Amino acid sequence: MIQVRALTTPEEFERCADFPQQVYQGNRYWAPPHREHLLAELSGQVAQAAYSDIHTFWVERDGAVVAIVTAVVDRLYNERWQEQMGHLVLFEALPDCDEAVGQLFGTACEWL
């Protein structure tokens, strides 16, 4: 069963911050991001949050996280350029999760 949802608790953000280690396990060229900074970005606790809406989503398949993405609406950008758009950032996924990723992106884009 596939389930997509927005993260809300500190425990979920912690688990999300650990997810890239699973994705890049065994890749000797991968350098993990600074954990505290990543947690701040994922949870919207960065300076940009003063003028942006930030929501992180994950998709679980059979109770295990298989992909994550953060959706951002930068209100200053939209105001300056007279646009209504958002961005998907901080995306990570395990291999062979196309259906789950499709649902994840669909949910994030609906939120945007």
N, CA, C and O atoms as a printed pandas DataFrame, in Angstrom:
     atom_number atom_name residue_name chain_id  residue_number  x_coord  y_coord  z_coord
0              1         N          MET        A               1    0.838   -1.189    0.000
1              2        CA          MET        A               1    0.000    0.000    0.000
2              3         C          MET        A               1    0.882    1.252    0.000
3              4         O          MET        A               1    1.861    1.334    0.741
4              5         N          ILE        A               2    0.523    2.216   -0.836
5              6        CA          ILE        A               2    1.279    3.465   -0.961
6              7         C          ILE        A               2    0.497    4.583   -0.285
7              8         O          ILE        A               2   -0.704    4.742   -0.506
8              9         N          GLN        A               3    1.204    5.360    0.549
9             10        CA          GLN        A               3    0.574    6.476    1.259
10            11         C          GLN        A               3    1.497    7.685    1.217
11            12         O          GLN        A               3    2.671    7.595    1.577
12            13         N          VAL        A               4    0.956    8.823    0.774
13            14        CA          VAL        A               4    1.702   10.084    0.735
14            15         C          VAL        A               4    1.133   11.005    1.796
15            16         O          VAL        A               4   -0.083   11.101    1.963
16            17         N          ARG        A               5    2.035   11.693    2.523
17            18        CA          ARG        A               5    1.549   12.663    3.503
18            19         C          ARG        A               5    2.610   13.705    3.807
19            20         O          ARG        A               5    3.804   13.506    3.582
20            21         N          ALA        A               6    2.124   14.829    4.330
21            22        CA          ALA        A               6    3.008   15.910    4.755
22            23         C          ALA        A               6    3.574   15.572    6.131
23            24         O          ALA        A               6    2.888   14.976    6.961
24            25         N          LEU        A               7    4.806   15.948    6.365
25            26        CA          LEU        A               7    5.443   15.705    7.659
26            27         C          LEU        A               7    5.033   16.798    8.635
27            28         O          LEU        A               7    4.876   17.959    8.258
28            29         N          THR        A               8    4.860   16.408    9.901
29            30        CA          THR        A               8    4.407   17.385   10.888
30            31         C          THR        A               8    5.160   17.322   12.208
31            32         O          THR        A               8    5.227   18.326   12.917
32            33         N          THR        A               9    5.728   16.178   12.559
33            34        CA          THR        A               9    6.335   16.043   13.884
34            35         C          THR        A               9    7.861   16.092   13.799
35            36         O          THR        A               9    8.436   15.769   12.760
36            37         N          PRO        A              10    8.509   16.489   14.877
37            38        CA          PRO        A              10    9.977   16.476   14.898
38            39         C          PRO        A              10   10.548   15.086   14.583
39            40         O          PRO        A              10   11.584   14.972   13.929
40            41         N          GLU        A              11    9.874   14.045   15.045
41            42        CA          GLU        A              11   10.347   12.680   14.776
42            43         C          GLU        A              11   10.300   12.361   13.282
43            44         O          GLU        A              11   11.197   11.704   12.754
44            45         N          GLU        A              12    9.258   12.825   12.608
45            46        CA          GLU        A              12    9.155   12.594   11.162
46            47         C          GLU        A              12   10.262   13.345   10.421
47            48         O          GLU        A              12   10.858   12.806    9.489
48            49         N          PHE        A              13   10.540   14.579   10.828
49            50        CA          PHE        A              13   11.609   15.337   10.177
50            51         C          PHE        A              13   12.968   14.679   10.418
51            52         O          PHE        A              13   13.811   14.664    9.521
52            53         N          GLU        A              14   13.185   14.146   11.594
53            54        CA          GLU        A              14   14.434   13.426   11.893
54            55         C          GLU        A              14   14.570   12.208   10.972
55            56         O          GLU        A              14   15.620   11.976   10.372
56            57         N          ARG        A              15   13.494   11.449   10.878
57            58        CA          ARG        A              15   13.502   10.259   10.012
58            59         C          ARG        A              15   13.738   10.648    8.553
59            60         O          ARG        A              15   14.456    9.962    7.826
60            61         N          CYS        A              16   13.133   11.740    8.144
61            62        CA          CYS        A              16   13.294   12.234    6.775
62            63         C          CYS        A              16   14.740   12.648    6.516
63            64         O          CYS        A              16   15.281   12.386    5.442
64            65         N          ALA        A              17   15.360   13.290    7.492
65            66        CA          ALA        A              17   16.754   13.724    7.344
66            67         C          ALA        A              17   17.702   12.539    7.214
67            68         O          ALA        A              17   18.765   12.661    6.605
68            69         N          ASP        A              18   17.331   11.402    7.776
69            70        CA          ASP        A              18   18.155   10.201    7.681
70            71         C          ASP        A              18   17.954    9.444    6.371
71            72         O          ASP        A              18   18.791    8.624    5.994
72            73         N          PHE        A              19   16.864    9.711    5.684
73            74        CA          PHE        A              19   16.518    8.951    4.483
74            75         C          PHE        A              19   17.591    8.977    3.392
75            76         O          PHE        A              19   17.850    7.925    2.806
76            77         N          PRO        A              20   18.231   10.113    3.080
77            78        CA          PRO        A              20   19.255   10.099    2.040
78            79         C          PRO        A              20   20.390    9.095    2.307
79            80         O          PRO        A              20   20.987    8.580    1.361
80            81         N          GLN        A              21   20.686    8.819    3.557
81            82        CA          GLN        A              21   21.718    7.819    3.862
82            83         C          GLN        A              21   21.321    6.461    3.310
83            84         O          GLN        A              21   22.171    5.697    2.851
84            85         N          GLN        A              22   20.040    6.164    3.353
85            86        CA          GLN        A              22   19.546    4.904    2.797
86            87         C          GLN        A              22   19.643    4.922    1.274
87            88         O          GLN        A              22   20.029    3.929    0.657
88            89         N          VAL        A              23   19.291    6.053    0.675
89            90        CA          VAL        A              23   19.319    6.174   -0.790
90            91         C          VAL        A              23   20.742    6.004   -1.319
91            92         O          VAL        A              23   20.954    5.323   -2.323
92            93         N          TYR        A              24   21.711    6.616   -0.653
93            94        CA          TYR        A              24   23.089    6.635   -1.152
94            95         C          TYR        A              24   23.997    5.619   -0.467
95            96         O          TYR        A              24   25.218    5.687   -0.608
96            97         N          GLN        A              25   23.418    4.692    0.263
97            98        CA          GLN        A              25   24.192    3.655    0.941
98            99         C          GLN        A              25   25.094    2.943   -0.071
99           100         O          GLN        A              25   24.638    2.479   -1.116
100          101         N          GLY        A              26   26.366    2.871    0.262
101          102        CA          GLY        A              26   27.325    2.204   -0.604
102          103         C          GLY        A              26   27.936    3.103   -1.669
103          104         O          GLY        A              26   28.839    2.669   -2.385
104          105         N          ASN        A              27   27.472    4.341   -1.792
105          106        CA          ASN        A              27   28.032    5.267   -2.774
106          107         C          ASN        A              27   29.170    6.036   -2.099
107          108         O          ASN        A              27   28.925    6.934   -1.293
108          109         N          ARG        A              28   30.376    5.689   -2.421
109          110        CA          ARG        A              28   31.514    6.301   -1.739
110          111         C          ARG        A              28   31.738    7.762   -2.130
111          112         O          ARG        A              28   32.532    8.461   -1.501
112          113         N          TYR        A              29   31.041    8.221   -3.164
113          114        CA          TYR        A              29   31.194    9.612   -3.605
114          115         C          TYR        A              29   30.167   10.557   -2.973
115          116         O          TYR        A              29   30.262   11.774   -3.132
116          117         N          TRP        A              30   29.196   10.003   -2.265
117          118        CA          TRP        A              30   28.164   10.829   -1.660
118          119         C          TRP        A              30   28.676   11.427   -0.357
119          120         O          TRP        A              30   29.243   10.732    0.485
120          121         N          ALA        A              31   28.465   12.714   -0.213
121          122        CA          ALA        A              31   28.817   13.409    1.036
122          123         C          ALA        A              31   27.518   13.898    1.662
123          124         O          ALA        A              31   26.799   14.686    1.049
124          125         N          PRO        A              32   27.207   13.446    2.864
125          126        CA          PRO        A              32   25.939   13.854    3.483
126          127         C          PRO        A              32   25.907   15.353    3.772
127          128         O          PRO        A              32   26.938   15.961    4.059
128          129         N          PRO        A              33   24.711   15.943    3.693
129          130        CA          PRO        A              33   24.579   17.365    4.028
130          131         C          PRO        A              33   24.728   17.569    5.529
131          132         O          PRO        A              33   24.660   16.616    6.305
132          133         N          HIS        A              34   24.928   18.803    5.923
133          134        CA          HIS        A              34   24.973   19.156    7.347
134          135         C          HIS        A              34   23.592   18.867    7.928
135          136         O          HIS        A              34   22.605   19.463    7.497
136          137         N          ARG        A              35   23.514   17.970    8.889
137          138        CA          ARG        A              35   22.238   17.471    9.400
138          139         C          ARG        A              35   21.339   18.567    9.964
139          140         O          ARG        A              35   20.149   18.604    9.654
140          141         N          GLU        A              36   21.887   19.456   10.783
141          142        CA          GLU        A              36   21.052   20.503   11.393
142          143         C          GLU        A              36   20.487   21.453   10.335
143          144         O          GLU        A              36   19.339   21.888   10.431
144          145         N          HIS        A              37   21.290   21.763    9.342
145          146        CA          HIS        A              37   20.805   22.631    8.267
146          147         C          HIS        A              37   19.718   21.919    7.462
147          148         O          HIS        A              37   18.705   22.526    7.115
148          149         N          LEU        A              38   19.924   20.642    7.165
149          150        CA          LEU        A              38   18.922   19.878    6.432
150          151         C          LEU        A              38   17.609   19.813    7.214
151          152         O          LEU        A              38   16.538   19.999    6.636
152          153         N          LEU        A              39   17.680   19.553    8.515
153          154        CA          LEU        A              39   16.470   19.527    9.340
154          155         C          LEU        A              39   15.745   20.872    9.307
155          156         O          LEU        A              39   14.518   20.920    9.229
156          157         N          ALA        A              40   16.503   21.952    9.365
157          158        CA          ALA        A              40   15.901   23.287    9.304
158          159         C          ALA        A              40   15.199   23.510    7.963
159          160         O          ALA        A              40   14.096   24.055    7.923
160          161         N          GLU        A              41   15.831   23.093    6.874
161          162        CA          GLU        A              41   15.210   23.240    5.549
162          163         C          GLU        A              41   13.945   22.406    5.429
163          164         O          GLU        A              41   12.911   22.900    4.980
164          165         N          LEU        A              42   14.024   21.148    5.829
165          166        CA          LEU        A              42   12.887   20.240    5.710
166          167         C          LEU        A              42   11.681   20.718    6.509
167          168         O          LEU        A              42   10.540   20.566    6.073
168          169         N          SER        A              43   11.934   21.291    7.668
169          170        CA          SER        A              43   10.846   21.698    8.557
170          171         C          SER        A              43   10.439   23.157    8.392
171          172         O          SER        A              43    9.553   23.634    9.101
172          173         N          GLY        A              44   11.077   23.874    7.464
173          174        CA          GLY        A              44   10.713   25.265    7.229
174          175         C          GLY        A              44   11.202   26.209    8.310
175          176         O          GLY        A              44   10.598   27.257    8.540
176          177         N          GLN        A              45   12.291   25.849    8.976
177          178        CA          GLN        A              45   12.846   26.685   10.041
178          179         C          GLN        A              45   14.079   27.441    9.547
179          180         O          GLN        A              45   15.087   27.523   10.249
180          181         N          VAL        A              46   13.994   27.986    8.351
181          182        CA          VAL        A              46   15.089   28.745    7.753
182          183         C          VAL        A              46   14.623   30.183    7.525
183          184         O          VAL        A              46   13.425   30.464    7.559
184          185         N          ALA        A              47   15.566   31.082    7.296
185          186        CA          ALA        A              47   15.229   32.496    7.092
186          187         C          ALA        A              47   14.236   32.674    5.945
187          188         O          ALA        A              47   13.377   33.555    5.996
188          189         N          GLN        A              48   14.351   31.853    4.927
189          190        CA          GLN        A              48   13.460   31.934    3.768
190          191         C          GLN        A              48   11.994   31.726    4.155
191          192         O          GLN        A              48   11.102   32.175    3.436
192          193         N          ALA        A              49   11.734   31.063    5.263
193          194        CA          ALA        A              49   10.359   30.783    5.698
194          195         C          ALA        A              49    9.588   32.067    6.016
195          196         O          ALA        A              49    8.357   32.056    6.029
196          197         N          ALA        A              50   10.284   33.155    6.267
197          198        CA          ALA        A              50    9.610   34.418    6.539
198          199         C          ALA        A              50    8.813   34.904    5.321
199          200         O          ALA        A              50    7.846   35.651    5.469
200          201         N          TYR        A              51    9.217   34.484    4.132
201          202        CA          TYR        A              51    8.528   34.901    2.911
202          203         C          TYR        A              51    8.189   33.725    1.999
203          204         O          TYR        A              51    7.893   33.916    0.819
204          205         N          SER        A              52    8.233   32.521    2.540
205          206        CA          SER        A              52    7.923   31.323    1.761
206          207         C          SER        A              52    7.037   30.374    2.555
207          208         O          SER        A              52    7.038   30.365    3.786
208          209         N          ASP        A              53    6.289   29.585    1.815
209          210        CA          ASP        A              53    5.553   28.471    2.404
210          211         C          ASP        A              53    6.326   27.211    2.048
211          212         O          ASP        A              53    6.609   26.961    0.876
212          213         N          ILE        A              54    6.669   26.413    3.063
213          214        CA          ILE        A              54    7.523   25.247    2.866
214          215         C          ILE        A              54    6.842   24.033    3.495
215          216         O          ILE        A              54    6.491   24.044    4.674
216          217         N          HIS        A              55    6.662   22.983    2.685
217          218        CA          HIS        A              55    6.069   21.738    3.184
218          219         C          HIS        A              55    6.850   20.555    2.632
219          220         O          HIS        A              55    7.119   20.476    1.433
220          221         N          THR        A              56    7.207   19.642    3.517
221          222        CA          THR        A              56    7.902   18.424    3.113
222          223         C          THR        A              56    6.922   17.259    3.141
223          224         O          THR        A              56    6.126   17.115    4.069
224          225         N          PHE        A              57    6.997   16.433    2.104
225          226        CA          PHE        A              57    6.131   15.263    1.959
226          227         C          PHE        A              57    6.999   14.022    1.836
227          228         O          PHE        A              57    8.139   14.090    1.376
228          229         N          TRP        A              58    6.448   12.890    2.250
229          230        CA          TRP        A              58    7.096   11.621    1.958
230          231         C          TRP        A              58    6.046   10.633    1.512
231          232         O          TRP        A              58    4.851   10.799    1.755
232          233         N          VAL        A              59    6.528    9.603    0.853
233          234        CA          VAL        A              59    5.645    8.519    0.437
234          235         C          VAL        A              59    6.172    7.237    1.063
235          236         O          VAL        A              59    7.365    6.937    1.017
236          237         N          GLU        A              60    5.243    6.494    1.649
237          238        CA          GLU        A              60    5.578    5.211    2.260
238          239         C          GLU        A              60    4.944    4.099    1.434
239          240         O          GLU        A              60    3.824    4.222    0.938
240          241         N          ARG        A              61    5.688    3.023    1.305
241          242        CA          ARG        A              61    5.152    1.822    0.675
242          243         C          ARG        A              61    5.278    0.712    1.709
243          244         O          ARG        A              61    6.380    0.375    2.142
244          245         N          ASP        A              62    4.151    0.154    2.096
245          246        CA          ASP        A              62    4.115   -0.886    3.125
246          247         C          ASP        A              62    4.826   -0.438    4.408
247          248         O          ASP        A              62    5.526   -1.226    5.043
248          249         N          GLY        A              63    4.641    0.838    4.785
249          250        CA          GLY        A              63    5.178    1.370    6.031
250          251         C          GLY        A              63    6.611    1.861    5.985
251          252         O          GLY        A              63    7.107    2.396    6.977
252          253         N          ALA        A              64    7.294    1.691    4.851
253          254        CA          ALA        A              64    8.687    2.146    4.721
254          255         C          ALA        A              64    8.755    3.366    3.805
255          256         O          ALA        A              64    8.130    3.383    2.746
256          257         N          VAL        A              65    9.511    4.385    4.210
257          258        CA          VAL        A              65    9.693    5.580    3.383
258          259         C          VAL        A              65   10.475    5.189    2.129
259          260         O          VAL        A              65   11.518    4.542    2.216
260          261         N          VAL        A              66    9.957    5.593    0.951
261          262        CA          VAL        A              66   10.643    5.280   -0.301
262          263         C          VAL        A              66   11.028    6.529   -1.093
263          264         O          VAL        A              66   11.828    6.447   -2.024
264          265         N          ALA        A              67   10.458    7.697   -0.726
265          266        CA          ALA        A              67   10.816    8.941   -1.416
266          267         C          ALA        A              67   10.366   10.138   -0.588
267          268         O          ALA        A              67    9.408   10.061    0.181
268          269         N          ILE        A              68   11.089   11.257   -0.767
269          270        CA          ILE        A              68   10.759   12.508   -0.085
270          271         C          ILE        A              68   10.889   13.670   -1.081
271          272         O          ILE        A              68   11.639   13.590   -2.053
272          273         N          VAL        A              69   10.157   14.730   -0.821
273          274        CA          VAL        A              69   10.300   15.964   -1.594
274          275         C          VAL        A              69    9.787   17.124   -0.744
275          276         O          VAL        A              69    8.866   16.962    0.057
276          277         N          THR        A              70   10.394   18.290   -0.928
277          278        CA          THR        A              70    9.948   19.505   -0.246
278          279         C          THR        A              70    9.396   20.464   -1.286
279          280         O          THR        A              70   10.040   20.729   -2.302
280          281         N          ALA        A              71    8.200   20.983   -1.030
281          282        CA          ALA        A              71    7.552   21.940   -1.923
282          283         C          ALA        A              71    7.681   23.337   -1.311
283          284         O          ALA        A              71    7.471   23.528   -0.113
284          285         N          VAL        A              72    8.029   24.303   -2.155
285          286        CA          VAL        A              72    8.271   25.673   -1.684
286          287         C          VAL        A              72    7.550   26.664   -2.584
287          288         O          VAL        A              72    7.654   26.600   -3.809
288          289         N          VAL        A              73    6.821   27.576   -1.965
289          290        CA          VAL        A              73    6.253   28.728   -2.665
290          291         C          VAL        A              73    6.958   29.958   -2.118
291          292         O          VAL        A              73    6.797   30.309   -0.949
292          293         N          ASP        A              74    7.734   30.602   -2.962
293          294        CA          ASP        A              74    8.477   31.811   -2.594
294          295         C          ASP        A              74    7.613   33.015   -2.960
295          296         O          ASP        A              74    7.544   33.408   -4.125
296          297         N          ARG        A              75    6.957   33.594   -1.958
297          298        CA          ARG        A              75    6.027   34.703   -2.210
298          299         C          ARG        A              75    6.733   35.944   -2.763
299          300         O          ARG        A              75    6.157   36.657   -3.586
300          301         N          LEU        A              76    7.968   36.215   -2.328
301          302        CA          LEU        A              76    8.698   37.379   -2.860
302          303         C          LEU        A              76    8.984   37.210   -4.347
303          304         O          LEU        A              76    8.845   38.158   -5.119
304          305         N          TYR        A              77    9.379   36.014   -4.746
305          306        CA          TYR        A              77    9.621   35.751   -6.174
306          307         C          TYR        A              77    8.331   35.963   -6.964
307          308         O          TYR        A              77    8.324   36.654   -7.983
308          309         N          ASN        A              78    7.236   35.358   -6.484
309          310        CA          ASN        A              78    5.971   35.471   -7.205
310          311         C          ASN        A              78    5.499   36.920   -7.300
311          312         O          ASN        A              78    4.971   37.348   -8.327
312          313         N          GLU        A              79    5.696   37.660   -6.223
313          314        CA          GLU        A              79    5.319   39.066   -6.220
314          315         C          GLU        A              79    6.171   39.867   -7.211
315          316         O          GLU        A              79    5.650   40.661   -7.995
316          317         N          ARG        A              80    7.460   39.650   -7.164
317          318        CA          ARG        A              80    8.394   40.403   -8.021
318          319         C          ARG        A              80    8.132   40.153   -9.498
319          320         O          ARG        A              80    8.144   41.089  -10.297
320          321         N          TRP        A              81    7.894   38.892   -9.871
321          322        CA          TRP        A              81    7.750   38.523  -11.276
322          323         C          TRP        A              81    6.301   38.357  -11.701
323          324         O          TRP        A              81    6.017   37.930  -12.821
324          325         N          GLN        A              82    5.377   38.700  -10.791
325          326        CA          GLN        A              82    3.944   38.587  -11.100
326          327         C          GLN        A              82    3.589   37.182  -11.607
327          328         O          GLN        A              82    2.893   37.025  -12.610
328          329         N          GLU        A              83    4.080   36.178  -10.894
329          330        CA          GLU        A              83    3.824   34.783  -11.245
330          331         C          GLU        A              83    3.189   34.075  -10.061
331          332         O          GLU        A              83    3.225   34.573   -8.936
332          333         N          GLN        A              84    2.622   32.943  -10.314
333          334        CA          GLN        A              84    2.096   32.057   -9.287
334          335         C          GLN        A              84    2.714   30.686   -9.529
335          336         O          GLN        A              84    2.158   29.857  -10.248
336          337         N          MET        A              85    3.867   30.464   -8.920
337          338        CA          MET        A              85    4.560   29.200   -9.138
338          339         C          MET        A              85    5.227   28.743   -7.852
339          340         O          MET        A              85    5.355   29.502   -6.892
340          341         N          GLY        A              86    5.639   27.512   -7.857
341          342        CA          GLY        A              86    6.351   26.951   -6.726
342          343         C          GLY        A              86    7.460   26.040   -7.225
343          344         O          GLY        A              86    7.643   25.856   -8.429
344          345         N          HIS        A              87    8.190   25.479   -6.284
345          346        CA          HIS        A              87    9.342   24.649   -6.627
346          347         C          HIS        A              87    9.302   23.359   -5.820
347          348         O          HIS        A              87    8.823   23.335   -4.686
348          349         N          LEU        A              88    9.807   22.301   -6.413
349          350        CA          LEU        A              88   10.023   21.047   -5.705
350          351         C          LEU        A              88   11.520   20.909   -5.514
351          352         O          LEU        A              88   12.280   20.940   -6.481
352          353         N          VAL        A              89   11.948   20.755   -4.263
353          354        CA          VAL        A              89   13.378   20.684   -3.935
354          355         C          VAL        A              89   13.609   19.527   -2.964
355          356         O          VAL        A              89   12.658   18.912   -2.480
356          357         N          LEU        A              90   14.859   19.243   -2.690
357          358        CA          LEU        A              90   15.257   18.216   -1.732
358          359         C          LEU        A              90   14.565   16.884   -2.016
359          360         O          LEU        A              90   14.008   16.258   -1.114
360          361         N          PHE        A              91   14.607   16.464   -3.270
361          362        CA          PHE        A              91   13.985   15.205   -3.686
362          363         C          PHE        A              91   14.989   14.064   -3.589
363          364         O          PHE        A              91   16.125   14.174   -4.050
364          365         N          GLU        A              92   14.552   12.975   -2.984
365          366        CA          GLU        A              92   15.336   11.739   -2.909
366          367         C          GLU        A              92   14.375   10.578   -3.055
367          368         O          GLU        A              92   13.240   10.652   -2.585
368          369         N          ALA        A              93   14.813    9.501   -3.702
369          370        CA          ALA        A              93   13.959    8.321   -3.846
370          371         C          ALA        A              93   14.811    7.073   -3.994
371          372         O          ALA        A              93   15.923    7.111   -4.520
372          373         N          LEU        A              94   14.263    5.974   -3.519
373          374        CA          LEU        A              94   14.898    4.681   -3.732
374          375         C          LEU        A              94   14.638    4.236   -5.170
375          376         O          LEU        A              94   13.669    4.680   -5.785
376          377         N          PRO        A              95   15.486    3.373   -5.709
377          378        CA          PRO        A              95   15.265    2.879   -7.075
378          379         C          PRO        A              95   13.946    2.093   -7.180
379          380         O          PRO        A              95   13.440    1.560   -6.193
380          381         N          ASP        A              96   13.423    2.040   -8.377
381          382        CA          ASP        A              96   12.238    1.224   -8.686
382          383         C          ASP        A              96   11.006    1.626   -7.885
383          384         O          ASP        A              96   10.239    0.771   -7.442
384          385         N          CYS        A              97   10.823    2.915   -7.704
385          386        CA          CYS        A              97    9.662    3.429   -6.962
386          387         C          CYS        A              97    8.864    4.401   -7.817
387          388         O          CYS        A              97    8.321    5.378   -7.302
388          389         N          ASP        A              98    8.788    4.144   -9.114
389          390        CA          ASP        A              98    8.167    5.100  -10.031
390          391         C          ASP        A              98    6.728    5.441   -9.660
391          392         O          ASP        A              98    6.354    6.614   -9.672
392          393         N          GLU        A              99    5.919    4.446   -9.333
393          394        CA          GLU        A              99    4.525    4.703   -9.000
394          395         C          GLU        A              99    4.422    5.552   -7.733
395          396         O          GLU        A              99    3.644    6.505   -7.681
396          397         N          ALA        A             100    5.202    5.206   -6.722
397          398        CA          ALA        A             100    5.194    5.953   -5.468
398          399         C          ALA        A             100    5.653    7.388   -5.690
399          400         O          ALA        A             100    5.055    8.319   -5.151
400          401         N          VAL        A             101    6.711    7.576   -6.480
401          402        CA          VAL        A             101    7.219    8.919   -6.774
402          403         C          VAL        A             101    6.176    9.724   -7.538
403          404         O          VAL        A             101    6.008   10.916   -7.282
404          405         N          GLY        A             102    5.479    9.095   -8.464
405          406        CA          GLY        A             102    4.419    9.781   -9.201
406          407         C          GLY        A             102    3.339   10.301   -8.264
407          408         O          GLY        A             102    2.865   11.426   -8.417
408          409         N          GLN        A             103    2.952    9.479   -7.293
409          410        CA          GLN        A             103    1.946    9.908   -6.325
410          411         C          GLN        A             103    2.489   11.012   -5.415
411          412         O          GLN        A             103    1.768   11.949   -5.071
412          413         N          LEU        A             104    3.762   10.898   -5.027
413          414        CA          LEU        A             104    4.402   11.915   -4.200
414          415         C          LEU        A             104    4.398   13.260   -4.926
415          416         O          LEU        A             104    3.987   14.271   -4.357
416          417         N          PHE        A             105    4.853   13.273   -6.176
417          418        CA          PHE        A             105    4.901   14.507   -6.935
418          419         C          PHE        A             105    3.496   15.068   -7.160
419          420         O          PHE        A             105    3.294   16.282   -7.120
420          421         N          GLY        A             106    2.528   14.182   -7.396
421          422        CA          GLY        A             106    1.152   14.631   -7.587
422          423         C          GLY        A             106    0.626   15.348   -6.354
423          424         O          GLY        A             106   -0.011   16.396   -6.460
424          425         N          THR        A             107    0.895   14.779   -5.187
425          426        CA          THR        A             107    0.435   15.394   -3.932
426          427         C          THR        A             107    1.145   16.725   -3.693
427          428         O          THR        A             107    0.504   17.708   -3.321
428          429         N          ALA        A             108    2.465   16.766   -3.904
429          430        CA          ALA        A             108    3.225   18.001   -3.710
430          431         C          ALA        A             108    2.752   19.084   -4.687
431          432         O          ALA        A             108    2.626   20.248   -4.309
432          433         N          CYS        A             109    2.493   18.707   -5.925
433          434        CA          CYS        A             109    2.026   19.682   -6.922
434          435         C          CYS        A             109    0.618   20.167   -6.613
435          436         O          CYS        A             109    0.303   21.333   -6.848
436          437         N          GLU        A             110   -0.231   19.293   -6.090
437          438        CA          GLU        A             110   -1.571   19.739   -5.657
438          439         C          GLU        A             110   -1.434   20.785   -4.566
439          440         O          GLU        A             110   -2.142   21.793   -4.578
440          441         N          TRP        A             111   -0.519   20.552   -3.609
441          442        CA          TRP        A             111   -0.321   21.523   -2.546
442          443         C          TRP        A             111    0.163   22.855   -3.125
443          444         O          TRP        A             111   -0.295   23.923   -2.719
444          445         N          LEU        A             112    1.090   22.776   -4.075
445          446        CA          LEU        A             112    1.595   24.009   -4.693
446          447         C          LEU        A             112    0.466   24.759   -5.368
447          448         O          LEU        A             112    0.689   25.823   -5.945
